[in-house]
Amino acid sequence: MTPNFETMSEQQLWAIANPIMDNLMKASIRRDHTRHVRDFTERLKTIVTPDYFQCVCQQYQTEKGYFTTRTPVAVFRRPDSAAISYGSSTSPKHPASLSRKWCWCIEMIGI
């Protein structure tokens, strides 16, 4: 049975989303495609292919560094899904540079 995301508390939604996001960030840093797409829909898995994933990881790690901190931003709800957004930073690639800010959003559908 699919949960009604509109009736779940924000705390319940963050408790579902945080482990998913932990996995996404760690797998990105390690360039582990299998682990990165573990919670993806089949449709999204066809978009984020192993080659595409490696190319994107190589580019952002070279240009921007590695993901570091993550901050919850907002929860958006519908009866059959919820979108969770985070702000995150990357480690500076060069000692004199500032860390970069990123925004992540994951959508949970009928988990």
C-alpha positions in Angstrom: 0.0 0.0 0.0 1.3 3.4 -1.0 1.6 5.9 1.9 -0.2 9.2 1.8 2.6 11.7 1.9 0.3 14.6 2.7 -0.5 13.0 6.1 3.1 12.1 7.0 4.9 14.5 9.3 8.0 16.4 8.1 10.0 14.4 10.6 8.8 11.1 9.0 9.6 12.4 5.5 13.1 13.5 6.5 13.7 10.1 8.2 12.9 8.4 4.8 14.8 10.9 2.7 18.0 11.3 4.7 19.4 7.8 4.2 18.6 8.0 0.5 20.5 11.3 0.3 23.4 10.0 2.4 23.7 7.1 -0.1 23.5 9.5 -3.2 26.2 11.8 -1.9 28.6 9.0 -0.7 28.1 7.0 -4.0 28.8 10.2 -6.0 32.1 10.8 -4.1 33.1 7.2 -4.6 31.9 7.1 -8.2 29.8 4.0 -7.4 27.1 4.0 -10.0 25.3 0.9 -8.8 25.0 2.3 -5.3 24.1 5.8 -6.6 21.1 4.5 -8.5 20.0 2.0 -5.9 16.8 4.0 -5.0 16.1 5.4 -8.6 13.0 4.6 -10.6 13.6 2.4 -13.6 13.0 5.4 -15.9 15.7 7.4 -14.1 18.1 4.5 -14.2 17.9 4.6 -18.0 18.9 8.3 -18.0 21.7 8.0 -15.4 23.8 5.3 -17.2 27.2 4.2 -15.9 29.0 6.2 -18.5 27.0 9.3 -18.0 27.4 9.0 -14.2 31.2 8.6 -14.5 31.5 11.6 -16.8 29.4 13.9 -14.5 31.3 12.8 -11.4 34.7 13.4 -13.1 33.6 16.8 -14.3 32.2 18.2 -11.0 35.0 16.6 -8.8 37.6 18.1 -11.0 36.0 21.6 -11.1 34.3 21.8 -7.8 35.6 19.3 -5.3 33.6 16.8 -3.2 30.3 17.1 -1.4 30.6 18.0 2.3 27.8 19.4 4.3 24.0 19.2 3.6 21.2 21.2 5.1 17.5 20.4 4.9 15.6 23.1 3.0 12.0 22.2 2.3 9.4 19.4 1.9 6.8 19.6 -0.9 3.9 17.1 -0.6 1.3 15.5 -2.8 -0.9 12.5 -1.9 1.3 10.1 -3.9 4.7 11.6 -3.6 6.9 14.1 -1.7 9.8 16.2 -2.9 12.6 16.9 -0.5 15.1 19.7 -1.1 18.5 20.1 0.5 21.3 22.7 0.2 24.8 21.3 0.2 28.3 22.5 -0.1 31.4 21.2 -1.8 34.9 21.2 -0.5 37.0 23.9 -2.2 39.1 22.5 -5.0 41.8 25.0 -4.3 42.7 26.3 -0.8 42.0 30.0 -1.8 38.6 29.2 -3.3 35.3 29.3 -1.5 33.1 26.3 -1.1 30.3 26.0 -3.6 26.6 25.8 -2.8 24.3 23.2 -4.4 20.7 22.5 -4.2 19.5 18.9 -4.3 15.9 17.6 -4.6 14.8 14.0 -4.4 11.3 12.8 -5.0 9.8 9.9 -3.2 7.1 8.1 -5.1 5.1 5.3 -3.6 7.9 3.9 -1.4 
